[in-house]
Amino acid sequence: MRNIIARVCDNYGLFNFHKNYSKETQFYYDENQVLDFNSDYLKFYAKPNLPQIFFEENRFEEEYSYGKLKFLSEVDNEECNKYAIVNYKRNEKDKNNVILIHGWCSESFHNLDKIFLKSFLKRKYNIYNYILPFHMDRCPKESLYSGEYFLSANVNRTLKSVQQSVSDIRALISYIKQNSKGKVILIGLSLGGQVANLVAETEKDLDLLISLFYANDLSYTIHNSVPGKYIKKDLNKNHFNEDMLNNSWRIINPTLRKPLINKEKILLISGKYDKYVLEDDTNKLWEGWNRPERHNYDCGHSGIVLCRKKIKNDTLRFIDNYD
């Protein structure tokens, strides 16, 4: 019965998800640049400098300052992404610091806020909502929807968008570590989970990783799950097959490397019946990372909504083990 409910909910979500899709081809492939990206892991994921932060506070309420912070991104990825943009909620209690990364095509942090916001505010945590490139405030004017230009048949731009996300978040972690005694907890959802997993493979100063319904091998997702069907169609039209994409994107595949933080500091949460990120793919990461703590719920990707209480309780319990 749970299997049926999960599939019905995911199918309904996918119907709405595909109301927006690229009407024109996004395909682009520069072989020399792709080869260069994949030739040097340490160069591609170079440690960013400590950023100069610009704060734009818009209100102060019940010990919390609310606003946006910006800093120059070290990865050149079109004018709209010149600055990393983070929505923040900060206080002076010097408690834990949580960085949240939303999913693909998100237009807000609604899903993550519904799960965690009340609990984190009650605990006096500092909260940083990182906006992925080509999403929300970082969308170019010509974009039809949030995230259209992050993950697409533009092979090179997708690589740069993932690279930029990892670089921006590592820069933010460096800033927090310089200015707070609290732990840095990284929570990623769906595509944000894939980015968070890559951060854990490149950033030793991360304290805890919680990856929710995480994407993994993006070429596998595009070719084998429903959310990638229009990108797959665009690639096929240009005779760019799965093996070619897999080779091009291997540097952004978290399965191929190990995290720098101990596996005891990692929590993975996934859904057995997920139609967005398939269980075969989430299993590969779990196995490749030597099986850190994992909760594989009896749900689909819609568990982000249907299992909010369970996600919250499992996450808070995990954090409390290290407080």
MARDOLUM-790534 format. One record per atom (N, C-alpha, C): residue in one letter; z, x, y. Coordinates in pm, whole numbers, plus 50000, padded with zeros to 5 digits. Layout:
MARDOLUM-790534
AZXY
...
***
This chain:
MARDOLUM-790534
M500005008249879
M500005000050000
M500005008650127
R500835019250128
R500875028050245
R499525034850269
N498875038150159
N497545044350167
N496585034850238
I496595022250200
I495695012250258
I495995010350407
I497285009050440
I497685007250581
I497245019250664
A497465031350609
A497095043650681
A495595044050709
R494795040450609
R493335040950625
R492845030450724
V493445018450720
V493065007850814
V493375012250957
C494575017850977
C494975022251112
C494105033651162
D493805043351074
D492955054451116
D491535049651145
N491015040451066
N489665035151089
N489585027951223
Y490635020551255
Y490675013551385
Y490705023751498
G491515034251482
G491575044851583
G490245051951599
L489565054351488
L488275061251494
L487205052751561
F487285039551542
F486345030451608
F486465031951759
N487695032151809
N487915033851953
N487585048051998
F487885057651913
F487655071751945
F486185074451974
H485305067751900
H483875070551913
H483155061252010
K483915053752088
K483275046152195
K482695055752299
N483305067452311
N482795077952399
N482265089552317
Y481065093552342
Y480515105352278
Y479395110852366
S479065123652347
S478055130152431
S476685123852408
K476075119152514
K474775112452502
K473625122552499
E473885134652548
E472875145252548
E473375156952463
T472435164852412
T472825176152327
T473715185952403
Q474725190852335
Q475605201252390
Q475295214852328
F474345215252236
F474145227352156
F473795239452241
Y474525250452210
Y474235263352271
Y474795273952177
Y474015284752158
Y474475295652072
Y473905308752122
D474805317652165
D474435331352204
D474985340452095
E474105344952007
E474535352451889
E475265365251926
N474775372452024
N475395385252061
N476825383352111
Q477025373052191
Q478375370452242
Q479305366152129
V478815357852039
V479635353451926
V480025365351838
L479075374151812
L479375386151732
L480405394851802
D480295395951933
D481255403852011
D482645397652005
F482725384452020
F484015377552012
F484695380451877
N483935379851771
N484505381051636
N484725395551592
S484255404951671
S484335419051630
S485675425551657
D486455419851750
D487705426351791
D488775415751817
Y489625413651718
Y490665403251726
Y491605405951843
L492045418351859
L493015421751964
L492415420252103
K491125422452115
K490455420452243
K490305405552274
F489915397952174
F489715383452194
F491045376852232
Y492125381052167
Y493445375552196
Y494295385752272
A493715391552376
A494425401552455
A495665395352521
K496755402852524
K497975397752586
K497765396352737
P497995384552793
P497795382652937
P498925388953017
N498655391553144
N499675396553234
N500645385453272
L501805389553323
L502755379853375
L502115372753494
P501965359453489
P501205352653595
P502015350153721
Q501315348953832
Q501925344153955
Q501825328853956
I502965322353955
I503005307853941
I503035300954077
F502255290454091
F502275282054211
F502815268254172
F503945264554233
F504575251754202
F504185241154304
E503905229154253
E503615217654338
E504595206454301
E505785206954357
E506805196854325
E506475183754394
N506605172654321
N506345159754385
N507565150754393
R508615153854315
R509845146054331
R511005152854258
F512225149054298
F513435153854232
F514265141654195
E514665141154068
E515345129054020
E516305132653907
E517585129153924
E518615130953820
E518585145153761
E518755154853845
E518845169153809
E517505175353769
Y516435167753773
Y515145172853732
Y514165173553848
S513435184553853
S512305186153944
S511025183053865
Y510165174253921
Y508935170153855
Y507735174853938
G506735179953871
G505545184053944
G504535191053855
K503675199053919
K502675206853847
K502825221453885
L502535230053791
L502435244253822
L501035248953784
K500585258953857
K499255264553832
K499345279753835
F498455286053761
F498275300453773
F496855303953732
L496375314953780
L495015319353749
L494895322453600
S493925316453536
S493685319453395
S492945332753385
E493265340453282
E492625353553264
E491305352653185
V490975340853137
V489715338853065
V488765330953154
D487585336353175
D486575329953259
D485865319253177
N486085306653214
N485555295453135
N485195283753225
E484305286253320
E483795276553417
E484835273653526
E484345269553640
E485155267953760
E486305257953741
C486075247253665
C487105236953648
C488335242153574
N488175253353504
N489285259153429
N489785272153491
K489455274253618
K489875286553686
K491395288053682
Y492095276853698
Y493555276953695
Y494065269953569
A495065276053508
A495835268853408
A496685258553481
I496795246653424
I497545235753488
I498575230353389
V499805229253436
V500915224953351
V501745214653427
N501965203053369
N502925193453424
N504325197453379
Y505265198053472
Y506605202753434
Y507695192853472
K508795193853399
K510055187153429
K511135197753407
R511735202653516
R512635214153507
R513975211153571
N515035217053514
N516365216353574
N516945230353578
E518205231553618
E518825244753631
E519895247053525
K519815239953414
K520825241153309
K520575253153217
D519375258953225
D519005270453142
D519135267452993
K518725255452956
K518705251652815
K517365256052754
N517015250152641
N515745253552577
N514555249352663
N513445255952638
N512195253152707
N511155248552605
V510555237052629
V509585231552535
V508205231252601
I507225237252533
I505835236352576
I505125226852482
L504505216552537
L503815206352459
L502305207352483
I501535206652375
I500075207152384
I499495194352323
H498765186852400
H498175174152358
H496995176352265
G496425165352217
G495285165852125
G493945164652195
W492895165552115
W491525164752166
W491265150952225
C490585150752339
C490175138552411
C491345130952472
S492535136552472
S493685129852534
S493465128652685
E493875117252738
E493795114952882
E495165115352947
S496195117552864
S497565118352913
S498415124652803
F499715126052831
F500655130952731
F501455119352670
H500875107552673
H501575095452630
H502135096652488
N501325101152392
N501775101652252
N502965110852234
L502915122552295
L504025131952283
L505245127252361
D505035121452479
D506165116352558
D506895105152486
K506155096252421
K506785085152349
K507675090152237
I507335101452178
I508145106852068
I509355114452121
F509155123052222
F510155133252254
F510825132152390
L510195125752488
L510645127352626
L512115123652647
K512535111952602
K513925107752624
K514905117552562
S514615122052441
S515525131352372
S515615144652444
F514475149752489
F514485162852555
F515155162152692
L514945151252765
L515635149652893
L517145148452872
K517535141252771
K518965139752741
K519595153152708
R518845161852643
R519345175152605
R519215185352719
K518675181052831
K518495189652949
K517535201252923
Y516525199052839
Y515505209152815
Y514525209452933
N513985221052961
N512835222053050
N511585218552970
I510705210453029
I509535205452958
I508275209453032
Y507345215652958
Y506075220153016
Y504925213952935
N504165205252999
N503015198852934
N501735206452973
Y501245214552881
Y500045222652909
Y498785214152889
I497885214752987
I496625207452981
I495535216652927
L494955212952814
L493895220852753
L492655221452845
P491855232052837
P490615232852915
P489715220552891
F489045216452998
F488095205252995
F488775191752965
H490085190852984
H490825178352967
H491515174553100
M491675161753120
M492455156353232
M492095163153364
D493055170053426
D492835176353557
D491825187753550
R491475192053430
R490535203353415
R489155198553371
C488905185553383
C487585180053349
C486595182753463
P485375187053433
P484355187653538
P483885173453573
K483325171853690
K482935158453737
K481895151953648
E481025160053588
E479935154353506
E480385150353366
S481615153553330
S482095150453195
S482245135453176
L481795130453061
L481865116153032
L483265111852988
Y484025121252930
Y485375118152885
Y486175130952874
S487485129552874
S488395140952865
S488175148352733
G487905161252742
G487735169452622
G486315170652572
E485355164152639
E483965164452591
E483445178752577
Y483825187452671
Y483265200952672
Y484175211352606
F485315207152552
F486175216752481
F485625219552342
L485545209052262
L485045210152124
L483705203052116
S482645210752088
S481305205052090
S480355214052013
A479085210652017
A478065219051952
A477715231252035
N478365232852150
N478245245152226
N479175255352159
V478615263452071
V479405272351986
V480215282252069
N479605287952170
N480255298152253
N481345292252341
R481055280752401
R482035274752491
R483285270252416
T483135265452293
T484295261652213
T485165273852185
L484535285152151
L485285297552129
L486065301452255
K485415300752370
K486075304652494
K487185295052531
S487025282352498
S488055272452531
S489315274552448
V489145277852320
V490295280952236
V490945293952283
Q490105304052310
Q490615316852360
Q491425314852488
Q490905306852579
Q491585304552706
Q492905297152685
S492915287452597
S494145279952569
S495255289252521
V494915297952426
V495905307152371
V496395316652480
S495475321852561
S495835331152667
S496745324352770
D496385312352814
D497185305052913
D498605302752863
I498725298252739
I500045294952684
I500885307552667
R500265318452626
R501015331052615
R501495335752752
A500675333852856
A501095337352992
A502275328753034
L502235315853003
L503335306953036
L504615311052961
I504485314752835
I505635319452758
I506255331852824
S505415341152868
S505905353252935
S506695349753061
Y506175340153138
Y506875335953260
Y508235329853225
I508255321053127
I509515314553089
I510525324853040
K510075334252958
K510975344552905
K511575353153017
Q510815354953125
Q511305362753238
Q512315355053322
N512285341653312
N513065333453404
N514075324053338
S514235324953209
S515165316053139
S515785323253020
K517035319752991
K517705325252873
K517515316252750
G516985304352772
G516795294952661
G515635298752572
K515605292552456
K514515294852361
K513215288552412
V512095293852364
V510785287852391
V510305281152263
I510145268052270
I509725259852156
I508325254552186
L507405257152096
L506025252752115
L505715241252020
I505265230052077
I504925218251998
I503475214252027
G502645214551924
G501245210851939
G500895198951853
L500015190551904
L499605178451835
L498105178651810
S497695177251682
S496275176251644
S495525188951687
L494535188151778
L493885200251827
L494895209451893
G495875203551961
G496945211452021
G497765218751916
G497865212951796
G498535219751685
G497765231851639
Q496445230751635
Q495615242251597
Q495795253651698
V495795250251827
V495995260351930
V497395266451918
A498395258051896
A499775262951881
A499885272551763
N499195269451654
N499225278251536
N498625291851568
L497555291951647
L496965304651688
L497895312551780
V498625305551866
V499615312351951
V500665319251864
A501105312451758
A502105318151668
A501595330651596
E500275332051587
E499695343851522
E499475355451619
T499675352751748
T499385362951849
T500565366251939
E501595357651941
E502695359152038
E504045360751968
K504605372751975
K505865375651906
K507065369851980
D506935366352108
D508065361352186
D508285346352172
L507505339852090
L507715325652061
L508925324151970
D509795314352000
D511015312451920
D510835302551806
L510235291151834
L510025280951731
L508655274551748
L508025271351636
L506735264351635
L506875251351558
I506455240251620
I506385227351553
I504955222251569
S504235220851458
S502825217251461
S502645203651393
L502175193851470
L502115179951426
L500675175551398
F500425170951276
F499095165651239
F498005175351287
Y498235187951256
Y497495199151314
Y496065200351259
A495135202651351
A493785206851310
A493875221251261
N492875225651188
N492925239151133
N491545245851146
D490735244851044
D489385250651045
D488455240551114
L488115243151240
L487345233351318
L485945231151263
S485345241351202
S484015239251144
S484105229851024
Y485175231050946
Y485395222050831
Y485605207750882
T486415206350986
T486685192951042
T485405186251090
I484585193751162
I483355187951216
I482415183451105
H482335191050998
H481375188050892
H481915178550785
N483225176350781
N483785168550671
N484665156750711
S484965155250840
S485775143850881
S485025135650986
V485435123251001
V484705113851086
V484695117751234
P485805122951292
P485775126151435
P484675135851476
G484215144251383
G483195154051419
G481775149551398
K481545136751367
K480205132651321
K479115134651426
Y479415132351554
Y478375134051655
Y478115148751684
I479145157051674
I478945171551690
I478135176851572
K478455172351452
K477705176151332
K476235172251347
K475985160451396
K474615155751416
K473875164651515
D474565168651622
D473975177451722
D473655191151663
L474575196451583
L474345209351518
L473185208751419
N473165198251337
N472105196851236
N470735195651301
K470695188651413
K469435186851484
K468865200351529
N469785209951549
N469375223251594
N469415233451480
H469455228351356
H469375236651235
H470495247151228
F471675243051273
F472845251951270
F473805246251167
N473865252451048
N474595246450936
N476075250450934
E476795245250835
E478245247350828
E478605261950809
D477875269150727
D478165283450706
D477995291350835
M476975288150911
M476755295051038
M477885292251136
L478325279751140
L479425276251231
L480735282651184
N480955282351054
N482165288250999
N482255303151032
N481135310251018
N481115324551052
N481315326751201
S480765318051282
S480875319551428
S482295317051476
W482995307951409
W484315303751455
W485455309451371
R485195319751294
R486255324751206
R487445330451284
I487215335351405
I488305341251483
I489255330651538
I488835318151536
I489735307351580
I490215298851462
N490125304351342
N490595297551222
N491965303151185
P493055295651207
P494405300951182
P494685304651037
T493945298750943
T494185301450801
T493955316050765
L493125323050843
L492705336450805
L493725347250841
R494805343350911
R495835353150947
R497225347250930
K498235355650945
K499625351450930
K500295350751068
P501295342151082
P502025341551210
P502875354051230
L503155357151357
L504005368451390
L505485364751384
I505785351951391
I507185347551381
I507515344451235
N508795345351200
N509225342651063
N508915328251024
K508565326250898
K508195312750854
K509355302950863
E510595308050866
E511765299350881
E511815292951019
K511005297951112
K510975292651247
K509755283751271
I509145279351161
I507935271051168
I508175257751097
L507805246851163
L507825233651102
L506435227551112
L505885223650998
L504585216950993
L504785202350954
I504115193451023
I504155179150990
I502715174050981
S502415167150871
S501045162350848
S501095148850777
G499905142850759
G499795129950692
G498915130950569
K499375125750457
K498625126650332
K497265119750340
Y497175109150422
Y495955101050424
Y495205102450558
D495415113650624
D494825116050756
D493295116750745
K492595108650826
K491135108750826
K490565116950943
Y491435121951029
Y491015130451140
Y491035145151097
V492215149751052
V492345163250996
V492705161550849
L491845166150761
L491945162750619
L493005170950548
E493635164750448
E494755171250379
E494355184450315
D493145185350260
D492685198050201
D492785209450301
D492465206550426
D492465216850529
D493875220250576
T494725210050593
T496115212950633
T496845220350523
N496515217350397
N497115224550284
N496765239350287
K495535242650328
K495105256650332
K495975264850425
L496295259150541
L497145266450634
L498555268150577
W499105257550524
W500455257950466
W500535268550356
E499555268750268
E499535278650160
E499315292750216
G498375293950311
G498075307050368
G499245313050443
W500105304550496
W501285309150569
W502525310050478
N502295310250348
N503395311550250
N504405300050255
R503875288150276
R504635275750265
R505905275050351
P505745275050482
P506915272250568
P507355257750550
E508465253950612
E508945240150600
E507845230450643
R507645220350559
R506575210750588
R506995196750545
H506665186950628
H506845172850593
H505465166550589
N505045162250471
N503735155950454
N503965141050433
Y503885133450542
Y504245119250540
Y503205110750465
D503655099150419
D502765089250359
D502085081150469
C501195087650544
C500535081150656
C499245088550687
G498495083250785
G497315089950835
G497605096050971
H496535098951047
H496705104551181
H497445094651270
S497335081851236
S498045071451311
S499555072651297
G500015081351209
G501455084051198
G502035089251329
I501175094651415
I501605098951548
I502275087351621
V501805075251594
V502375063251655
V503335056351559
L502915054651434
L503695046751339
L504955053751291
C504985066951297
C506135074551245
C506875081951357
R506865076351476
R507465083251590
R508935086951565
K509695077551516
K511135080051496
K511345091151393
K510575090851286
K510695100951182
K510295114751234
I509205115451310
I508775128051369
I509865133551460
K510395124851546
K511445129051639
K512665134351564
N513135126851465
N514355130851393
N514155143751315
D513015145251250
D512755157551174
D512625169551267
T512015167351382
T511845178351479
T513185182451539
L513985172851583
L515275176051644
L516205182751544
R516155178251420
R516975184451315
R516565199051295
F515275201551297
F514775215151281
F515215224051399
I515095218851521
I515505226551640
I517005229451634
D517795219551594
D519245221151590
D519685232051492
N518885234951393
N519225245551298
N519215259351364
Y518565260351479
Y518445273351547
Y519115273551682
D519845263051716
D520555262651846
D521905269551834
***
